[in-house]
Amino acid sequence: MNPILEKIQKAIEDKVPPKLKMRYNKTVIAGEKMMFGKTHDKMALVSNPEALKDIPETVSRGVAGLMFVLFNGSNKTLPLEVLIFAGVNLAIKALDFAERGKGAVVDKEVIDETFKKLTEQIFDKLGITKEQMAEAIAKGKQEINSSKGSK
């Protein structure tokens, strides 16, 4: 596996909170089965040679769609953290496939763009606006700064 992808995968798995680890693992396994199982030949990277022209778009769109299917299959109970962490893990697997199986160039720029688009598309599918996300990030930063000041 590409060393950059390997490093990111390890970092993601280290960040999954222990209480979400089981759901994360199950979600990744379900996603892998869908990506590389019986329907593998329907994967855009396999079925559409044009898909290799824009790897970040192809991978992010495919993985975001897959995460939405898994989210709906869970009766919309999968936590956002699990969707994002598992989505990144599955995107890593798709990028690795594109690189090793299809000869695509997967460098830092492609990886960064893929993750940026993936996150945006997952939020879009869940109906979370950029404004809501920015507000949540600002609130989180404020809480972190408040807790630092109280120590």
C-alpha positions in Angstrom: 0.0 0.0 0.0 1.0 3.6 -0.7 2.9 4.8 2.4 0.8 8.0 2.6 -2.4 6.0 2.6 -1.0 3.5 5.1 -0.1 6.3 7.5 -3.5 8.0 7.2 -5.3 4.7 7.7 -3.4 4.0 10.9 -4.0 7.6 12.2 -7.8 7.2 11.5 -8.0 3.9 13.3 -6.1 5.3 16.2 -8.6 8.2 16.4 -11.8 6.1 16.5 -13.2 6.4 20.0 -13.3 3.1 21.9 -17.0 3.3 22.3 -17.5 3.5 18.5 -14.8 1.0 17.5 -17.3 -2.0 17.0 -19.7 0.1 14.9 -16.7 1.5 12.9 -15.3 -2.0 12.3 -18.7 -3.4 11.2 -19.3 -0.4 8.9 -15.9 -0.8 7.2 -16.4 -4.6 6.7 -19.9 -4.0 5.3 -18.5 -1.3 3.0 -15.6 -3.6 1.8 -18.1 -6.3 1.0 -20.1 -3.9 -1.1 -17.1 -2.4 -2.8 -15.1 -5.6 -3.5 -17.8 -8.3 -3.4 -20.3 -9.5 -6.0 -21.0 -6.0 -7.2 -17.3 -5.1 -7.7 -17.7 -5.0 -11.4 -20.2 -2.1 -11.0 -17.6 0.0 -9.2 -16.9 3.1 -11.3 -13.2 2.5 -11.2 -13.8 -0.9 -12.8 -16.7 -0.3 -15.1 -15.9 3.1 -16.5 -12.4 3.9 -17.9 -13.4 7.6 -17.8 -13.6 7.4 -14.0 -9.8 7.3 -13.8 -9.5 10.8 -15.2 -10.8 12.4 -12.0 -9.9 10.0 -9.2 -10.9 12.3 -6.3 -14.4 12.9 -7.8 -14.9 9.2 -8.6 -13.8 7.9 -5.3 -15.4 10.5 -3.2 -18.8 10.2 -5.0 -18.7 6.4 -4.8 -17.7 6.2 -1.2 -20.2 9.0 -0.1 -22.9 7.1 -1.9 -21.9 3.9 -0.2 -21.8 5.5 3.2 -25.3 6.9 2.6 -26.6 3.4 1.8 -25.0 2.1 5.0 -26.4 5.0 7.0 -29.9 4.3 5.6 -29.4 0.5 6.2 -28.7 1.3 9.9 -32.1 3.0 10.1 -30.1 6.3 10.2 -28.4 5.4 13.5 -24.8 5.4 12.4 -23.1 8.3 14.2 -21.5 11.0 12.0 -18.0 10.1 13.4 -18.4 6.5 12.3 -19.6 7.6 8.8 -16.6 9.9 8.4 -14.0 7.6 9.8 -15.3 4.5 7.9 -15.7 6.6 4.8 -12.1 7.7 4.9 -11.0 4.1 5.5 -13.0 2.9 2.5 -11.7 5.8 0.4 -8.2 4.7 1.2 -9.1 1.2 0.0 -10.5 2.6 -3.2 -7.5 4.9 -3.8 -5.2 1.9 -3.1 -7.2 -0.1 -5.7 -7.0 2.7 -8.2 -3.2 2.9 -7.7 -2.3 -0.7 -7.6 -5.0 -2.2 -9.7 -5.5 0.5 -12.3 -2.1 2.3 -12.4 -3.5 5.7 -11.3 -1.2 8.2 -9.7 -2.2 8.7 -6.1 -0.2 11.4 -4.5 -0.8 13.8 -1.6 -2.8 16.2 -3.7 -5.1 13.5 -5.0 -5.6 12.1 -1.4 -6.3 15.6 0.0 -8.8 16.4 -2.7 -10.5 13.1 -2.3 -11.0 13.5 1.5 -12.2 17.1 1.1 -14.8 16.1 -1.5 -15.8 13.0 0.4 -16.5 14.9 3.6 -18.5 17.6 1.7 -20.5 14.9 -0.1 -21.3 12.9 3.0 -22.5 16.2 4.7 -24.5 17.1 1.7 -26.2 13.7 1.6 -27.0 14.0 5.3 -28.4 17.5 4.8 -25.6 19.2 6.9 -24.8 22.6 5.4 -21.3 24.1 5.4 -22.6 26.8 7.7 -23.8 24.2 10.2 -20.4 22.5 10.0 -18.5 25.8 10.5 -20.7 26.6 13.5 -20.1 23.2 15.0 -16.3 23.6 14.5 -16.3 27.1 16.0 -18.3 25.8 19.0 -15.9 22.9 19.5 -12.9 25.3 19.3 -14.6 27.6 21.8 -15.2 24.7 24.2 -11.6 23.6 23.9 -10.3 27.1 24.6 -12.7 27.4 27.5 -11.5 24.2 29.1 -7.8 25.2 28.6 -8.5 28.5 30.4 -10.1 26.7 33.4 -7.1 24.5 34.1 
